[in-house]
Amino acid sequence: MIACVRAPIVQCVVPQTLSEIRGLLASRGLSPRHALGQNFLIDHNLLRRLVDESGVGAGDLVLEVGPGTGTLTEELLARGCEVIACELDRGLAGLLRNRLGNEARFTLVEGDCLEGKRALSGALAGALAGRPFTLVANLPYGSATPLMLTLLVDHPECRAMFATIQREVADRLAARPGSKAYGPLAVVASLLARVRTVAALAPECFWPRPEVTSAMVAIERTPTLRRWTRVPWPTSAKGCLPSDASRSARFSDATSPGRRASGPRTGQRACLPRRCWRCSAQRLCGTARTV
């Protein structure tokens, strides 16, 4: 049992082992659900490194999405953080409520973290209540991109994000203009934050093992843009987040020196004026305010 303390004391907590995670799930008749992107981080060193990189400690508010059986949650609580955890899986939410429900610094929000793909759920936004917070999470693959975009664009109170995500998404976040991975995600990220890849995570760091490589990323909001004025999302999400097949060609063409931007394909609705296709993130900042 983790003692509930508010003093800046780091308690020693032993992360759950693979056998313990399996046992917790089995005790409630649960198993990992591939449809929800459930891959539990079982490398203890990487789990602690994720928290260390975030720098969170006593009194800090932390958002965790996809807490699973609570091994990262317990590490955060042991360091004195206040944790708001959002869990979609009803069975895992019940497990967390049973294990951590008496913790004064733990709040569980059961349900999807997003309403659609462009806004935090009302319950989660209500729990955060506009307070400054840091995202620290082993994110389910399916929710990583829309959640991080939503927090970057619409929630300047999110100071930083430290998460394990799919390596492909990490590459897209940190991509430079002209590279194959450069696209809308990189534009937004470079405009509003500093992005760095902390570590690559092999499939064996998780259970069950995913079919892709993962990465630990740090996304720290640019201090001068913490008062960013919200730009309304386009009326059509299609074209704003193009498919992988079209994204690379369109944005690499648009940002590579000496190459002509192809613009959106016929039938697609563009989320930005045509003049923005050649813009750097810095120039896009000024343009977006006038769209």
TAHU-V438336 format. One record per residue. N is the residue number from 1. D_FIRST is the distance of its C-alpha to the first C-alpha in Angstrom with 1 decimal. Layout:
n->N d_first->D_FIRST
n->N d_first->D_FIRST
//
This chain:
n->1 d_first->0.0
n->2 d_first->3.8
n->3 d_first->6.3
n->4 d_first->9.3
n->5 d_first->12.2
n->6 d_first->15.7
n->7 d_first->17.2
n->8 d_first->18.3
n->9 d_first->15.9
n->10 d_first->14.7
n->11 d_first->11.4
n->12 d_first->11.5
n->13 d_first->9.6
n->14 d_first->11.3
n->15 d_first->12.7
n->16 d_first->13.0
n->17 d_first->16.2
n->18 d_first->19.1
n->19 d_first->18.7
n->20 d_first->15.0
n->21 d_first->16.3
n->22 d_first->19.3
n->23 d_first->17.3
n->24 d_first->15.2
n->25 d_first->18.6
n->26 d_first->20.5
n->27 d_first->18.3
n->28 d_first->19.5
n->29 d_first->22.9
n->30 d_first->22.6
n->31 d_first->24.1
n->32 d_first->24.8
n->33 d_first->27.5
n->34 d_first->30.1
n->35 d_first->31.6
n->36 d_first->28.6
n->37 d_first->28.5
n->38 d_first->25.2
n->39 d_first->24.8
n->40 d_first->21.3
n->41 d_first->21.2
n->42 d_first->20.2
n->43 d_first->21.6
n->44 d_first->18.9
n->45 d_first->21.5
n->46 d_first->22.8
n->47 d_first->19.5
n->48 d_first->19.0
n->49 d_first->22.7
n->50 d_first->22.5
n->51 d_first->20.1
n->52 d_first->22.2
n->53 d_first->25.4
n->54 d_first->24.3
n->55 d_first->23.8
n->56 d_first->21.3
n->57 d_first->19.2
n->58 d_first->18.2
n->59 d_first->19.8
n->60 d_first->21.0
n->61 d_first->21.1
n->62 d_first->20.3
n->63 d_first->21.5
n->64 d_first->20.1
n->65 d_first->22.3
n->66 d_first->21.4
n->67 d_first->17.7
n->68 d_first->17.9
n->69 d_first->14.7
n->70 d_first->12.8
n->71 d_first->12.7
n->72 d_first->14.8
n->73 d_first->13.0
n->74 d_first->9.7
n->75 d_first->12.2
n->76 d_first->14.0
n->77 d_first->11.2
n->78 d_first->10.4
n->79 d_first->14.1
n->80 d_first->14.3
n->81 d_first->16.0
n->82 d_first->16.5
n->83 d_first->16.3
n->84 d_first->18.7
n->85 d_first->18.3
n->86 d_first->21.3
n->87 d_first->21.3
n->88 d_first->24.5
n->89 d_first->23.5
n->90 d_first->23.0
n->91 d_first->21.1
n->92 d_first->18.6
n->93 d_first->18.3
n->94 d_first->17.4
n->95 d_first->14.7
n->96 d_first->13.2
n->97 d_first->13.8
n->98 d_first->12.0
n->99 d_first->8.8
n->100 d_first->8.9
n->101 d_first->11.6
n->102 d_first->10.2
n->103 d_first->9.7
n->104 d_first->13.0
n->105 d_first->13.8
n->106 d_first->13.6
n->107 d_first->16.8
n->108 d_first->17.7
n->109 d_first->21.4
n->110 d_first->22.5
n->111 d_first->25.8
n->112 d_first->28.0
n->113 d_first->27.5
n->114 d_first->31.3
n->115 d_first->34.2
n->116 d_first->36.8
n->117 d_first->36.6
n->118 d_first->37.5
n->119 d_first->35.1
n->120 d_first->31.5
n->121 d_first->30.6
n->122 d_first->31.1
n->123 d_first->27.6
n->124 d_first->26.2
n->125 d_first->28.9
n->126 d_first->28.2
n->127 d_first->24.5
n->128 d_first->25.6
n->129 d_first->28.3
n->130 d_first->30.4
n->131 d_first->28.0
n->132 d_first->28.1
n->133 d_first->25.4
n->134 d_first->24.8
n->135 d_first->24.3
n->136 d_first->22.0
n->137 d_first->21.8
n->138 d_first->22.7
n->139 d_first->25.4
n->140 d_first->26.8
n->141 d_first->30.4
n->142 d_first->32.1
n->143 d_first->30.7
n->144 d_first->30.8
n->145 d_first->34.4
n->146 d_first->34.8
n->147 d_first->31.5
n->148 d_first->32.3
n->149 d_first->35.9
n->150 d_first->34.8
n->151 d_first->32.5
n->152 d_first->35.2
n->153 d_first->38.1
n->154 d_first->36.8
n->155 d_first->33.8
n->156 d_first->34.7
n->157 d_first->31.6
n->158 d_first->29.8
n->159 d_first->30.2
n->160 d_first->29.3
n->161 d_first->27.9
n->162 d_first->26.1
n->163 d_first->25.9
n->164 d_first->26.6
n->165 d_first->29.6
n->166 d_first->32.6
n->167 d_first->34.8
n->168 d_first->37.8
n->169 d_first->36.3
n->170 d_first->35.3
n->171 d_first->39.0
n->172 d_first->40.3
n->173 d_first->38.2
n->174 d_first->39.6
n->175 d_first->43.1
n->176 d_first->46.2
n->177 d_first->49.3
n->178 d_first->51.6
n->179 d_first->49.0
n->180 d_first->48.6
n->181 d_first->45.0
n->182 d_first->46.1
n->183 d_first->45.7
n->184 d_first->44.4
n->185 d_first->40.8
n->186 d_first->42.0
n->187 d_first->44.3
n->188 d_first->41.7
n->189 d_first->39.1
n->190 d_first->41.8
n->191 d_first->43.0
n->192 d_first->39.8
n->193 d_first->37.5
n->194 d_first->37.3
n->195 d_first->36.0
n->196 d_first->35.1
n->197 d_first->33.8
n->198 d_first->31.1
n->199 d_first->31.0
n->200 d_first->32.2
n->201 d_first->29.8
n->202 d_first->31.3
n->203 d_first->30.5
n->204 d_first->28.7
n->205 d_first->25.9
n->206 d_first->24.9
n->207 d_first->24.4
n->208 d_first->26.7
n->209 d_first->29.2
n->210 d_first->31.0
n->211 d_first->34.8
n->212 d_first->34.9
n->213 d_first->33.9
n->214 d_first->31.3
n->215 d_first->31.0
n->216 d_first->28.6
n->217 d_first->30.4
n->218 d_first->30.3
n->219 d_first->32.2
n->220 d_first->32.8
n->221 d_first->34.9
n->222 d_first->38.2
n->223 d_first->38.1
n->224 d_first->41.7
n->225 d_first->40.9
n->226 d_first->37.8
n->227 d_first->40.3
n->228 d_first->41.5
n->229 d_first->43.5
n->230 d_first->42.4
n->231 d_first->44.9
n->232 d_first->45.1
n->233 d_first->44.3
n->234 d_first->47.5
n->235 d_first->48.5
n->236 d_first->48.3
n->237 d_first->45.3
n->238 d_first->47.6
n->239 d_first->49.2
n->240 d_first->46.5
n->241 d_first->44.2
n->242 d_first->46.8
n->243 d_first->46.2
n->244 d_first->45.6
n->245 d_first->49.1
n->246 d_first->50.8
n->247 d_first->48.4
n->248 d_first->49.2
n->249 d_first->53.0
n->250 d_first->53.3
n->251 d_first->51.2
n->252 d_first->52.3
n->253 d_first->55.9
n->254 d_first->55.3
n->255 d_first->53.9
n->256 d_first->55.9
n->257 d_first->58.9
n->258 d_first->62.2
n->259 d_first->60.8
n->260 d_first->61.4
n->261 d_first->58.6
n->262 d_first->59.0
n->263 d_first->57.3
n->264 d_first->55.7
n->265 d_first->57.1
n->266 d_first->59.4
n->267 d_first->57.6
n->268 d_first->54.5
n->269 d_first->53.7
n->270 d_first->52.9
n->271 d_first->50.3
n->272 d_first->52.1
n->273 d_first->55.8
n->274 d_first->57.7
n->275 d_first->58.1
n->276 d_first->54.4
n->277 d_first->54.5
n->278 d_first->55.7
n->279 d_first->53.6
n->280 d_first->51.0
n->281 d_first->47.7
n->282 d_first->49.0
n->283 d_first->52.2
n->284 d_first->50.3
n->285 d_first->48.4
n->286 d_first->51.6
n->287 d_first->52.9
n->288 d_first->49.8
n->289 d_first->50.2
n->290 d_first->53.7
n->291 d_first->53.0
//
